[in-house]
Amino acid sequence: MVAVSYKGWLINGKVFDQTPASQTRTFPAGGLIPGWVEALSLMKEGDEWQLVIPSDLGYGPDGVGNGAIPGGQTLVFDMKLVSVTPASQ
């Protein structure tokens, strides 16, 4: 599991998702879009990166969220990896 804070927007500047200030969200690391999985595998706790994710490593040609993220979109994220918790054995 990873705890992250982030802001995501389309290349036109439209913000589609973000964590509230000073809060994080926790996700299973392998259950995310491929661009996040790749970045998170390289990040260390406390790292803050800006990711530019091409469509094929994001939501692909179909998009997601009833048009919130149209198909074929490049995504931009400011992301901070707050913590990593190993999966339970």
Secondary structure, DSSP 8 states (H G I E B T S, - for coil): -EEEEEEEEETTS-EEEE--TT--EEE-GGGS-HHHHHHHHH--TT-EEEEEE-GGGTTGGG-BTTTTB-TT--EEEEEEEEEE-----
